[in-house]
Amino acid sequence: MVAKPALKVSAFRNTDGSRVVEILNTGMAPVTWEGVSGEVAAYVTNEDESLGSIPVEGGTVTLLPHALTTVVLR
């Protein structure tokens, strides 16, 4: 993922070995994260959704504006 000033990122590893990346997009436009590999699940939290599932297609996650995206990598 290319560094973007509008993105605030935090990551950690769970005891089961999975990794979680929390990405807050404070900007006005969506940002794409390309090259995500492995078994991936992504969820969005914003004014309309609370951990709503979002698609990960071709290793790409779209980070919506003014939203928190949770990406789980197994």
Order of alpha helices (4+ residues) and beta strands (2+ residues): beta-beta-beta-beta-beta-beta-beta
